[in-house]
Amino acid sequence: MKPGHPSVGVPRPGGPAGSSPSAPLPNRLGAVAPGPDDPLTVVVAGPAGAGRRELLADLLGLEPGMLTVPAGSYLLVNHAKAPSRAAYVPGYRQPHSYGPDPLAAGPALARPPRRVELGLPDPLLRHFAMLDTPDTGSLGVAATRVLLDAVSRAGALLFVISADQPFAAAELDLLAEVARARVEVIFAVTPGAGWATVADGPTATNDTRVSVPPAPSAAEHRVDPVQVSVGAHRAALLSAVPALGAARWYPVRQPDQPALRFALVGWAADEGLRRASAQPPEPPGAHGRVSVVPGTDSGDVAERLDRRARACAQRIRQHIALELASIHLRVVQEIVFGVGCAGLPQLFDQEMGALSLLATARCDEAVRGVVDEAAARVFGAPLAEGVRRRIVHAVRWGLADHPAGRDLDRVFLVTSTAEVAGLSGDGALDALAAFPGAVRDEVLPALGVALSGGCWQQWNVPDGADPNAARSWAQRALREVELELTREVSRRFEAVRLSLGVVLIDAVDHGILLG
């Protein structure tokens, strides 16, 4: 944690909009619970100096240096038969070879990767993957959105904090948002500069989850400093986030962490069973005849579908415009009062990553509503899940039959000249994800916006330290992003309208759902 961070309960004075904990955190961007197909993953987070990387290295039997990634990048550790490491860089369709030693990592990357994937033949990773995240003290509004989205889809959060670090206000805000999601939260307390002293003991006396020794007798004035530290942290957290009362706490005492390892494996076993039973392998309506509601008029179906699709596209365009206006304010404040010109590329890229998640979530939600409403009007309500999947599959298959539905997997790259370039092809979108998650089963591909490598070269040089030029560049870049995204949203909903219209009108003409 950075020096000067206030302790729990002490408000921090106002700062830049991108980092102030008093600024309300936006809602999570995806579901509040992991989906059945999302990979079992433990997200590891915490402040700098807490020994998070050392703890992760102990769990995996590695040297901490093997887990080094550029600042702001995510590290996804998966099980693999042979060790491997790859960096996923926006602007490229294929991952790059990447190592902790820059001299041995091959050609230099044009920009920091969004994520680095490390494959290891460790038995622990057979149960779950692990996702290491940037230090919580470096997270602004946008980076917090990305972290919350990853936690919501991963299923578990391991928060690592040292005994001599109080919870910062921004961390309490983050944990309060995590508490609203249906995920497992586990805390690990590392020694740091040393465990608490006996004088720190009274804050842990009411702890109900952490085992606190009984009060010593007059002849035996001994207090376990480890339990005092853990209890004090838990009491401080629950005073601000009481919803995390069921979270488990583990002091880091032994190198291999057997208790923590056992808890994580137990969570993975229970969570795997829960997800496997949450979704039947064959949903109702997956096969068989689905009749059209008698008296359905194809012209009325097409007209209602057209109105609904246009209204959804307009609403999302307005939402994107408002979000970009907020981004502009945060970026300008950070240029003047925060990270300055040198930190502009990373800040802007984080904002674009969060904007991509937000736009994708809004489009997915709106398209689901369009499909459900139009299909229920043709086939009746409620619509069986199997029938809905058949319709979604048919619509997705028919998108490419219309000019508006081609190249929907494009990535938008902001260039050093504040323009936006497009990149299509397999792997282009995957390189933008901090946490890839499950294969998408939505009608439309995800929306993706990122910065090209040239932006780092432009602002990370002495000649680029001009705040006025940086503000002008950011304003022009955000205007171009807004134009491209609004056009893309309109094109996507037009493609959905055409493809869904063909599926439903064919069903009305034949009296049954085809396919």
C-alpha positions in Angstrom: 0.0 0.0 0.0 1.2 3.5 -0.7 2.4 5.6 2.2 -0.2 8.0 3.5 -3.2 5.9 2.8 -5.8 6.5 5.4 -6.9 3.7 7.8 -10.4 2.3 7.9 -13.0 4.9 8.7 -10.9 7.9 7.9 -12.1 9.7 4.7 -9.5 10.5 2.1 -9.5 14.0 0.6 -10.9 14.3 -2.8 -8.6 13.5 -5.7 -8.8 12.9 -9.4 -12.0 11.4 -10.6 -10.3 8.3 -11.9 -9.0 7.3 -8.5 -11.1 8.8 -5.8 -12.8 6.2 -3.6 -15.6 8.7 -2.9 -16.7 8.5 -6.5 -19.5 5.9 -6.8 -18.4 2.7 -8.4 -20.5 1.7 -11.4 -22.5 -1.4 -11.5 -20.9 -4.7 -12.5 -20.9 -5.3 -16.2 -22.0 -8.9 -16.4 -24.0 -11.4 -14.4 -23.7 -11.3 -10.6 -23.0 -15.0 -10.6 -20.7 -17.2 -12.8 -22.4 -19.0 -15.6 -22.4 -22.8 -15.9 -19.8 -22.8 -18.6 -17.4 -20.2 -17.0 -14.1 -21.8 -16.0 -13.5 -22.3 -12.3 -11.1 -19.5 -11.5 -9.7 -17.9 -8.3 -9.1 -14.1 -8.8 -6.1 -13.0 -6.6 -6.2 -9.3 -5.6 -4.7 -7.0 -3.0 -2.6 -3.9 -2.4 1.1 -3.6 -3.3 3.5 -4.8 -0.7 1.2 -7.5 0.7 3.2 -10.4 -0.7 0.5 -11.4 -3.1 2.9 -12.7 -5.8 5.0 -14.5 -3.2 1.9 -16.3 -1.9 0.8 -17.3 -5.3 4.3 -18.5 -6.1 4.2 -20.6 -2.9 0.9 -22.2 -3.9 2.2 -23.1 -7.3 5.8 -24.0 -6.3 7.4 -21.3 -8.4 9.9 -18.5 -8.0 8.0 -15.2 -7.6 9.9 -13.7 -10.5 8.1 -16.2 -12.8 4.9 -14.4 -12.2 6.1 -11.0 -13.2 4.0 -9.1 -15.8 3.9 -5.5 -16.9 2.0 -3.1 -14.7 -1.7 -3.2 -15.5 -1.7 -6.6 -17.1 -3.5 -9.7 -15.8 -1.8 -13.0 -15.3 -3.9 -16.1 -16.0 -2.3 -19.3 -14.7 -3.8 -22.5 -16.3 -3.0 -26.2 -16.1 -0.9 -27.5 -19.0 1.1 -30.6 -19.8 4.2 -28.5 -20.4 5.2 -25.0 -19.2 4.2 -22.3 -21.6 3.8 -18.5 -21.5 2.0 -16.2 -24.0 1.1 -12.6 -24.1 -2.2 -11.4 -25.6 -1.6 -7.9 -27.1 -4.5 -5.9 -28.6 -3.9 -5.3 -32.3 -2.6 -8.8 -33.0 -4.5 -12.0 -33.9 -2.0 -14.4 -32.4 -0.4 -14.4 -28.9 3.2 -13.5 -28.5 5.9 -15.4 -26.7 6.6 -13.7 -23.5 9.0 -14.3 -20.5 9.7 -12.6 -17.2 13.2 -11.7 -18.5 12.8 -9.0 -21.2 16.2 -10.0 -22.7 15.0 -13.6 -23.2 11.4 -12.9 -24.2 12.0 -12.5 -27.9 11.0 -9.3 -29.8 9.8 -6.4 -27.7 6.1 -5.9 -27.5 4.6 -2.8 -29.1 2.5 -2.2 -26.0 1.7 -3.9 -22.7 -0.5 -7.0 -23.1 -4.0 -7.1 -21.7 -3.2 -10.5 -20.2 -0.4 -13.0 -20.0 -1.3 -16.7 -19.8 1.0 -19.1 -18.0 0.6 -22.8 -18.4 2.0 -25.1 -15.7 1.7 -28.9 -15.0 0.8 -28.2 -11.3 -1.8 -30.5 -9.8 -3.5 -27.6 -8.0 -4.4 -26.1 -11.4 -6.4 -29.2 -12.3 -9.0 -28.0 -9.9 -9.1 -24.3 -10.9 -7.2 -21.6 -12.7 -5.7 -18.5 -11.0 -6.0 -14.9 -12.2 -3.5 -12.4 -10.7 -4.6 -8.8 -11.0 -3.0 -5.4 -10.8 -2.4 -3.8 -7.3 -5.7 -2.5 -5.9 -4.0 0.9 -5.1 -3.5 1.4 -8.9 -7.1 0.8 -9.8 -9.2 3.7 -11.1 -12.9 3.6 -12.0 -12.4 1.7 -15.3 -9.9 -0.8 -13.9 -12.2 -1.5 -11.0 -15.0 -2.3 -13.5 -12.8 -4.8 -15.3 -11.8 -6.5 -12.0 -15.4 -6.7 -10.8 -16.4 -8.3 -14.1 -13.7 -10.9 -13.8 -14.6 -11.7 -10.2 -18.3 -12.1 -11.1 -17.5 -14.6 -13.8 -14.6 -16.4 -12.1 -16.5 -17.5 -8.9 -13.9 -16.7 -6.2 -11.8 -13.9 -4.9 -8.6 -14.4 -2.8 -7.8 -11.0 -1.2 -4.2 -10.8 0.1 -3.3 -8.1 2.6 -0.4 -7.9 5.1 -0.7 -7.6 8.8 0.7 -4.0 8.8 -1.6 -2.7 6.1 -5.0 -1.2 6.9 -7.8 -1.5 4.4 -7.9 1.6 2.2 -11.2 3.2 1.4 -11.0 2.3 -2.2 -10.5 -1.4 -1.2 -13.5 -1.3 1.0 -15.6 0.1 -1.9 -14.3 -2.7 -4.1 -15.1 -5.4 -1.5 -18.5 -4.0 -1.0 -19.2 -4.4 -4.7 -17.8 -8.0 -4.6 -20.1 -8.8 -1.6 -23.1 -8.1 -3.9 -22.0 -10.9 -6.3 -22.7 -14.6 -5.5 -19.0 -15.5 -5.3 -16.7 -17.0 -2.7 -14.5 -14.5 -0.8 -11.4 -15.6 1.0 -8.8 -13.4 2.8 -5.1 -14.2 3.4 -3.1 -12.1 5.8 0.6 -12.1 5.3 3.2 -11.1 8.0 4.4 -8.0 6.2 6.7 -6.1 8.5 5.5 -8.3 11.4 2.4 -9.5 13.2 0.4 -7.3 15.6 1.7 -6.6 19.1 -0.2 -7.4 22.2 -1.4 -3.8 22.5 -3.3 -4.3 19.2 -5.3 -7.1 20.7 -8.7 -5.6 21.8 -10.0 -5.2 18.2 -10.0 -9.0 17.7 -11.8 -10.1 20.8 -15.3 -10.3 19.2 -14.1 -12.3 16.2 -16.5 -15.3 15.5 -14.7 -16.9 12.5 -11.1 -16.6 13.5 -10.1 -18.8 16.5 -8.9 -16.4 19.2 -7.2 -17.9 22.3 -9.0 -17.5 25.6 -8.0 -14.6 27.9 -4.7 -15.4 29.6 -4.5 -15.8 33.3 -2.7 -13.3 35.5 0.4 -15.6 35.4 0.3 -16.1 31.7 0.3 -12.9 29.7 0.6 -14.4 26.3 -1.4 -13.4 23.2 -1.1 -14.9 19.8 0.0 -12.0 17.5 -1.1 -13.9 14.4 -4.7 -14.3 15.6 -4.7 -10.7 16.8 -3.7 -9.4 13.4 -6.2 -11.5 11.6 -9.0 -10.7 14.0 -8.2 -7.0 13.8 -8.4 -7.0 10.0 -11.6 -8.9 10.1 -13.2 -6.6 12.6 -12.2 -3.6 10.6 -13.6 -5.1 7.4 -16.9 -6.1 8.9 -17.4 -2.6 10.4 -17.5 -1.3 6.8 -18.7 -4.4 4.8 -20.9 -6.6 7.1 -22.1 -8.6 4.1 -18.7 -10.4 4.1 -19.2 -11.9 7.6 -19.1 -15.5 6.1 -15.8 -14.9 4.4 -12.9 -17.2 5.5 -9.6 -15.8 6.8 -6.2 -17.5 6.7 -3.0 -16.3 8.2 0.1 -17.0 6.0 2.4 -19.0 8.3 3.8 -22.0 6.3 5.4 -21.8 2.8 3.0 -24.4 1.2 -0.2 -23.0 2.8 -1.9 -26.4 3.4 -5.1 -24.8 5.0 -5.5 -22.3 2.2 -4.9 -24.9 -0.4 -7.4 -27.2 1.1 -10.0 -24.4 1.3 -9.5 -23.5 -2.4 -9.7 -27.1 -3.6 -12.9 -27.6 -1.5 -14.5 -24.5 -3.0 -13.7 -25.7 -6.5 -15.2 -29.2 -5.9 -18.5 -27.7 -4.5 -18.7 -24.9 -7.1 -18.1 -27.4 -9.9 -21.0 -29.6 -8.8 -23.2 -26.5 -8.4 -22.5 -25.3 -11.9 -22.9 -28.7 -13.4 -26.3 -29.1 -11.9 -27.5 -25.5 -12.6 -28.1 -26.2 -16.3 -29.6 -29.4 -17.7 -27.8 -31.0 -20.6 -31.0 -31.0 -22.6 -33.2 -28.0 -21.9 -36.9 -28.1 -22.6 -37.9 -27.4 -26.2 -34.5 -28.3 -27.6 -36.2 -30.7 -30.0 -39.6 -31.3 -31.5 -42.2 -29.2 -33.2 -42.9 -25.7 -32.1 -46.1 -24.3 -33.5 -46.9 -20.7 -34.3 -49.6 -18.8 -32.4 -52.8 -18.9 -34.6 -53.6 -15.6 -36.3 -50.0 -14.3 -36.2 -49.5 -11.8 -39.0 -46.0 -11.6 -40.5 -46.3 -7.9 -41.4 -47.1 -7.1 -37.8 -44.2 -9.1 -36.5 -41.8 -7.3 -38.9 -43.1 -3.9 -38.0 -42.9 -4.5 -34.2 -39.4 -6.0 -34.6 -38.2 -3.0 -36.6 -39.5 -0.5 -34.0 -38.0 -2.4 -31.0 -34.6 -2.9 -32.7 -34.3 0.8 -33.6 -35.4 1.9 -30.1 -32.7 -0.4 -28.5 -30.0 0.9 -30.8 -30.9 4.5 -30.0 -30.9 3.9 -26.2 -27.5 2.2 -26.3 -26.0 4.9 -28.5 -27.1 7.5 -25.9 -25.7 5.4 -23.1 -22.3 5.2 -24.9 -22.3 8.9 -25.5 -22.9 9.6 -21.8 -20.2 7.1 -20.7 -17.7 8.7 -23.1 -18.4 12.1 -21.6 -17.6 10.7 -18.2 -14.5 9.1 -19.5 -13.4 12.5 -21.0 -13.7 14.2 -17.6 -11.7 11.4 -15.8 -9.0 11.4 -18.5 -8.6 15.2 -18.4 -8.4 15.3 -14.6 -5.8 12.5 -14.6 -3.7 14.3 -17.2 -3.6 17.5 -15.2 -3.6 16.1 -11.6 -2.9 12.5 -11.8 -0.9 10.2 -14.0 0.1 12.9 -16.4 1.0 12.4 -20.1 3.2 9.4 -19.5 0.4 7.5 -17.8 -2.2 8.5 -20.5 -1.9 5.4 -22.7 -2.5 2.9 -19.8 -5.3 5.0 -18.4 -7.0 5.4 -21.8 -6.6 1.7 -22.6 -8.2 0.8 -19.2 -11.1 3.1 -20.0 -11.5 1.5 -23.4 -11.5 -1.9 -21.9 -14.2 -1.1 -19.4 -16.2 0.7 -22.2 -16.0 -2.5 -24.3 -17.4 -4.6 -21.5 -20.2 -2.0 -20.8 -21.2 -1.8 -24.5 -21.1 -5.6 -24.9 -23.3 -6.1 -21.8 -25.8 -3.5 -22.9 -26.0 -5.0 -26.4 -26.4 -8.5 -25.1 -29.1 -7.5 -22.7 -31.0 -5.6 -25.4 -30.7 -8.3 -28.0 -32.0 -10.9 -25.6 -35.0 -8.7 -24.9 -35.6 -8.2 -28.7 -35.4 -12.0 -29.3 -37.6 -13.0 -26.3 -40.3 -10.4 -27.1 -40.5 -11.1 -30.8 -40.3 -14.9 -30.3 -43.0 -14.9 -27.6 -45.3 -13.0 -29.9 -44.9 -15.7 -32.6 -44.6 -18.9 -30.5 -46.4 -17.8 -27.3 -45.1 -17.1 -23.8 -43.4 -18.3 -21.8 -40.7 -19.3 -24.2 -38.9 -22.6 -23.4 -35.1 -22.3 -23.0 -34.5 -24.9 -25.7 -36.7 -23.0 -28.2 -34.9 -19.8 -27.4 -31.5 -21.4 -28.0 -32.7 -22.8 -31.4 -33.8 -19.3 -32.4 -30.5 -17.7 -31.2 -28.6 -20.3 -33.2 -30.6 -19.7 -36.3 -30.2 -15.9 -36.0 -26.5 -16.1 -35.4 -26.1 -18.5 -38.4 -28.0 -16.1 -40.6 -26.2 -12.9 -39.7 -23.6 -13.3 -42.4 -26.3 -13.5 -45.1 -26.8 -9.8 -44.7 -24.2 -7.1 -45.5 -24.8 -5.5 -42.1 -23.9 -8.7 -40.4 -20.4 -9.3 -41.8 -17.2 -8.7 -39.9 -18.9 -8.2 -36.6 -15.9 -9.5 -34.8 -13.9 -6.4 -35.6 -11.7 -4.7 -33.0 -11.4 -0.9 -32.9 -7.9 0.4 -32.3 -7.2 4.0 -31.3 -4.1 5.1 -33.2 -1.5 7.7 -32.3 -3.2 10.2 -34.6 -6.4 10.0 -32.6 -8.1 8.0 -35.4 -9.8 4.6 -35.1 -8.7 1.6 -37.2 -10.4 -1.8 -37.5 -9.0 -5.2 -37.2 -11.0 -8.4 -38.0 -10.2 -12.1 -37.9 -10.0 -15.0 -35.4 -8.1 -14.1 -32.3 -8.4 -10.3 -32.6 -11.2 -10.1 -29.9 -9.6 -12.7 -27.7 -6.4 -10.5 -27.3 -8.5 -7.8 -25.7 -9.9 -9.8 -22.8 -8.3 -9.5 -19.3 -10.2 -12.7 -18.4 -11.5 -14.6 -21.4 -14.1 -16.7 -19.6 -16.5 -19.1 -21.4 -17.2 -19.3 -25.1 -20.0 -16.7 -25.8 -23.4 -18.1 -26.6 -25.0 -14.7 -27.4 -26.3 -13.6 -30.8 -23.6 -11.0 -31.4 -19.8 -11.1 -30.8 -18.3 -8.9 -28.1 -17.4 -5.2 -28.8 -13.8 -4.4 -28.4 -11.8 -1.1 -28.2 -8.2 -0.8 -27.3 -5.1 1.4 -27.9 -2.6 0.6 -30.6 1.1 0.3 -29.7 1.9 3.7 -31.3 0.1 5.5 -28.5 2.7 4.3 -26.0 5.6 5.4 -28.2 3.9 8.8 -28.6 3.3 9.7 -24.9 6.1 7.8 -23.2 8.8 10.1 -24.6 10.1 13.5 -23.2 8.7 15.3 -26.2 5.2 14.0 -25.5 4.9 15.6 -22.0 2.6 18.4 -23.2 -0.7 18.4 -21.2 -2.5 20.6 -23.7 -1.6 18.3 -26.6 -2.6 15.2 -24.5 -6.0 16.7 -23.7 -6.6 17.6 -27.3 -5.6 14.1 -28.5 -7.9 12.5 -25.9 -10.8 14.6 -26.9 -10.3 13.8 -30.6 -9.8 10.1 -29.9 -13.0 9.9 -27.8 -15.0 11.7 -30.5 -13.8 9.1 -33.1 -14.5 6.2 -30.7 -18.1 7.6 -30.2 -18.6 7.8 -34.0 -17.4 4.3 -34.6 -19.3 2.7 -31.8 -22.5 4.4 -32.6 -22.2 3.3 -36.2 -21.3 -0.2 -35.1 -24.3 -0.5 -32.7 -26.7 0.6 -35.4 -25.2 -1.9 -37.8 -25.4 -4.7 -35.3 -29.1 -4.1 -34.5 -29.9 -3.8 -38.1 -28.2 -7.2 -38.7 -30.2 -8.7 -35.8 -33.4 -7.3 -37.1 -32.9 -8.7 -40.6 -31.7 -12.2 -39.4 -34.4 -12.5 -36.7 -37.0 -11.3 -39.1 -36.2 -14.0 -41.6 -36.3 -16.7 -38.9 -39.7 -15.6 -37.5 -41.4 -14.8 -40.8 -40.4 -18.2 -42.2 -41.9 -19.7 -39.1 -45.1 -17.8 -39.5 -45.3 -18.7 -43.2 -44.8 -22.4 -42.5 -46.7 -22.5 -39.2 -43.8 -24.1 -37.2 -40.2 -23.2 -36.2 -37.8 -24.4 -38.8 -34.5 -25.9 -37.7 
